[in-house]
Every structure is written in C-alpha cells, then in structure tokens.
Amino acid sequence: MDGNTSTFMLQLLQIIWINILLSGDNAVVIALACRSLPPKSRTIGIVAGAGVAIVLRIIFTLLVVSLLAIPYLRLGGGVLLVWIAVKLLTDEANESNVAEASSVWHAVRIVAIADMVMSLDNVLAIAAVAKDSNLLVIIGLGMSIPLIVFGAQLVITMLERFPWLVWVGAGLLGFVAGELLASEPAIKPLLGGMSEHTAEYVLGASGIALVLALGALLRKPHKEADSPAG
C-alpha cells in the first residue's frame, strides 16, 4: 500500500469515526420520528430517514463555508429545532390514523429538517479531515448509513420499553438548539462576556427547559379533550 492510499484510508476511517460520534442525535431524531409507525413502515422510515440524513450531510459538507456565512442561520436553526422537538412530543399525544405511506414520508420530512439544522456544526470536523476531497466525504458518510440505521433501531427498542425516554430525546434536541444559539454571532453581544463554552451549557439548559415546558403545556389540552365528559 503506497503513501497516498494509506493516507486516503486513514482519512476515510477518521470521517467514519467522526460521523459515528456525531450521529447519536440523528439516530435519536430518526427513532422519535418513526417510533409510532407500524413495524413494516418503520423499517422503511428508518432507512429512508438515515439515507436523507447522509445525503444532506454530504451536501452541507461540500457547501459548509458558504452555508455558515449566512447571517442568523444558526439562530433560525435553533428556533426550528425547538419547534421540531415540541412537535414530536405533541404528535405523540395526538396521534391520528394517517395512511401508512403518508406517515412514513411525514417521518422522513421531520428527519430531513432536523438533520439539516444539526449538521451545521458536525460537518466542520468532517470537512477538515477530508481536506477538499469530495470523494472522501461521499464514501465516508455513505458507509455510515448502516451505523445510523442500527442506532435508530436500538433507540426505538428502548423507547418502546421506556416511553419516558421520548422526553429525554426531545430535551436533547432542545440542548442542541441552545448550542446552536450560543455559536450565533448575533447572540454573542447579549451574553454579557460569557465564554462560548459556558454559553453552550446555559443556553442548552434553557433549550431543554423550553422544550419540556412547551411540550407539557401543549399536550395538556389533548389529554383534557380525550377525557370522557362528566
């Protein structure tokens, strides 16, 4: 194996490993979005969701510099993540009998939107390792699909056994939203000189509290509506 080949393989392994480490939240989102689907549709939803997540991550990695230069992108992403987390909680309390195909693609849409937001930070590490090699990005992220699918399957099994973990997953999305806001240049002047590391924890904790509070508040009317009268 010559030097170029060994360097390529080392970079490829680094990208796969980075994506495994950074895809835990993606597996949680896929699991939350697909948990209420019938078993047959669930497999389709998980595989399609993971595929969409990887394709979007490839695109974002190739465009990372121009994307991160867009003003207020992280701010909008943080707000969008909070909305997704609350929607996942309220959907659980107000499930309707939607056709299977519609439910699958609805789940995939949720995964796609969430991954577009959460990939903003993750792709920086992958782009740094790839060193302008688009082939490395595509191969490395493509090989990560089975790992994300397995992770999502495992999380769904845990959600079925411990339903309260749905709230933990939604809280995780709230924390990621706070982290995004902490790195938004427009927010930094409002943090009173707080370091970015501290701001991530403070805004992350605030994001968790906001998601859980909104989820509890918006689920309450559904429970009252479902209660038998008199």
C-alpha positions in Angstrom: 0.0 0.0 0.0 1.6 3.3 -1.1 1.6 6.5 0.9 -1.3 8.1 -0.9 -3.5 5.0 -0.4 -2.7 4.7 3.2 -3.4 8.4 3.8 -6.7 8.1 2.0 -7.7 5.1 4.1 -6.7 6.9 7.3 -8.8 9.9 6.4 -11.7 7.7 5.4 -11.6 5.9 8.8 -11.4 9.3 10.6 -14.5 10.5 8.7 -16.4 7.4 9.5 -15.4 7.6 13.2 -16.3 11.2 13.5 -19.7 10.6 11.9 -20.4 7.7 14.4 -19.6 10.1 17.3 -21.6 12.9 15.9 -24.6 10.9 14.7 -26.1 10.0 18.1 -28.5 12.9 17.9 -29.5 11.9 14.4 -30.3 8.4 15.5 -32.5 9.8 18.3 -34.4 12.1 15.8 -35.0 9.2 13.4 -36.2 7.0 16.3 -38.5 9.6 17.6 -40.0 10.4 14.2 -40.5 6.7 13.3 -41.5 5.2 16.7 -45.3 5.3 16.1 -45.1 3.7 12.6 -46.3 0.1 12.0 -43.3 -2.3 12.0 -43.2 -2.7 8.2 -43.3 1.0 7.6 -40.9 1.7 10.5 -38.0 -0.1 8.7 -38.7 1.9 5.5 -38.9 5.1 7.5 -35.6 4.5 9.4 -33.7 3.5 6.2 -35.1 6.4 4.2 -34.5 8.8 7.1 -30.9 7.7 7.5 -30.4 8.0 3.7 -31.8 11.5 3.6 -29.7 12.5 6.7 -26.4 11.3 5.0 -27.2 12.9 1.6 -27.9 16.2 3.3 -24.7 15.9 5.4 -22.7 15.3 2.2 -24.3 18.4 0.6 -23.7 20.5 3.7 -20.1 19.4 4.0 -19.4 20.3 0.4 -21.0 23.8 0.9 -20.1 24.3 4.5 -18.1 27.5 4.2 -20.8 29.4 2.3 -23.6 28.0 4.4 -22.1 29.0 7.7 -21.5 32.5 6.4 -25.3 33.1 6.1 -26.3 35.7 8.8 -28.7 34.4 11.5 -28.6 30.8 10.1 -27.8 29.3 13.5 -30.4 31.5 15.2 -33.1 30.3 12.8 -31.8 26.7 13.1 -32.1 26.8 16.9 -35.7 28.0 16.8 -36.5 25.4 14.2 -35.1 22.6 16.4 -37.2 23.7 19.3 -40.3 23.6 17.1 -39.4 20.0 15.9 -38.8 18.8 19.5 -42.1 20.2 20.7 -43.9 18.8 17.7 -42.5 15.3 18.4 -43.9 15.5 21.9 -47.3 16.8 20.9 -47.6 14.4 18.0 -47.2 11.5 20.5 -50.2 12.8 22.5 -52.4 13.5 19.5 -51.7 10.6 17.0 -54.2 10.3 14.2 -54.9 7.4 11.8 -52.9 8.7 8.9 -52.2 6.4 5.9 -49.0 4.4 6.2 -47.3 5.9 3.2 -48.1 9.4 4.4 -46.8 8.6 7.9 -43.5 7.3 6.5 -42.9 10.4 4.4 -44.0 12.6 7.2 -41.4 11.0 9.4 -38.7 11.4 6.7 -39.6 15.1 6.4 -39.1 15.6 10.2 -35.7 13.8 10.0 -34.6 15.8 7.0 -35.4 19.2 8.6 -33.8 18.2 11.9 -30.7 16.9 10.2 -30.2 20.0 8.1 -30.1 22.0 11.3 -28.0 19.7 13.4 -25.4 19.1 10.7 -24.2 22.7 10.6 -21.6 22.1 13.3 -20.9 18.4 12.6 -19.8 19.0 9.0 -17.0 21.3 10.1 -15.0 18.4 11.6 -15.6 16.2 8.5 -14.7 18.9 6.1 -11.4 19.5 8.0 -10.5 15.8 7.8 -11.4 15.4 4.1 -9.1 18.3 3.0 -11.1 19.3 -0.1 -11.6 15.6 -1.2 -15.3 15.3 -2.2 -14.7 11.6 -2.8 -13.7 11.1 0.8 -16.8 12.9 2.1 -19.2 10.9 -0.1 -17.6 7.5 0.7 -17.1 8.1 4.4 -20.6 9.4 5.1 -22.2 6.8 2.8 -20.5 4.0 4.8 -22.1 5.5 8.0 -25.7 4.8 6.9 -25.8 1.2 8.4 -24.4 2.5 11.7 -27.1 5.3 11.9 -29.9 2.7 11.0 -28.7 0.3 13.7 -28.6 3.2 16.2 -32.1 4.3 15.4 -33.4 0.7 15.7 -31.8 0.4 19.1 -33.3 3.7 20.3 -36.8 2.7 19.1 -36.5 -0.5 21.1 -35.6 1.5 24.2 -38.5 4.0 23.5 -41.0 1.1 23.4 -39.7 -0.3 26.6 -39.3 3.1 28.4 -41.7 5.6 26.9 -40.4 8.4 29.1 -37.3 8.4 27.0 -39.3 10.3 24.4 -39.0 13.3 26.7 -35.2 12.7 27.1 -34.9 12.7 23.3 -36.9 15.9 22.9 -34.7 17.5 25.7 -31.6 16.5 23.7 -32.9 18.5 20.7 -33.6 21.4 23.0 -30.0 21.3 24.2 -28.6 21.1 20.6 -30.8 24.2 19.8 -29.2 26.1 22.7 -25.8 25.1 21.5 -26.6 26.5 18.0 -27.7 29.8 19.5 -24.6 30.0 21.6 -22.5 30.0 18.4 -24.6 32.6 16.6 -22.6 35.8 16.2 -25.8 37.9 16.6 -26.4 36.4 20.0 -22.9 36.8 21.5 -23.3 40.6 22.4 -26.3 39.6 24.5 -24.3 37.1 26.6 -22.5 39.6 28.7 -19.0 38.4 28.0 -19.8 34.8 28.8 -17.5 32.3 27.1 -18.9 30.3 24.3 -18.3 27.1 26.3 -20.3 28.4 29.2 -23.0 29.9 26.9 -23.5 26.4 25.3 -24.4 24.9 28.7 -26.5 27.9 29.8 -28.5 28.2 26.5 -28.5 24.4 26.2 -30.2 24.0 29.6 -32.6 26.8 28.7 -33.4 25.0 25.5 -34.2 21.8 27.4 -36.4 23.7 29.8 -38.3 25.5 27.0 -38.9 22.3 25.0 -40.2 20.3 28.0 -42.3 23.2 29.3 -43.9 23.8 25.8 -44.4 20.1 25.4 -46.2 19.7 28.7 -48.3 22.8 28.1 -49.4 21.8 24.6 -50.0 18.2 25.5 -52.4 19.1 28.3 -55.3 20.3 26.1 -55.1 17.0 24.2 -55.4 15.0 27.4 -58.3 17.1 28.5 -60.0 16.7 25.2 -59.6 12.9 25.3 -61.0 12.6 28.8 -64.7 11.4 29.0 -67.2 14.1 29.8 -69.0 14.2 33.2 
